[in-house]
Amino acid sequence: MRLLRLAVETQRWDLAAHTIVLATARLLRNGDKPNARKSKEKKRRPTG
């Protein structure tokens, strides 16, 4: 994301925030769930 890098380098925090929101909206519109687990089982710690 060149726009995000440019916004941070020039310290345009409003533009950086808008870029992040836009990227998130694109992900959610496509139906992707970035934090969803692939399996339904809980991850268990090894015993021992």
Number of C-alpha atoms within 10 A of each C-alpha: 8 6 12 16 12 13 17 14 11 10 11 12 13 10 16 19 13 13 17 14 12 12 12 13 11 12 13 12 10 8 8 11 10 9 6 8 10 6 7 7 7 7 8 6 6 5 4 3
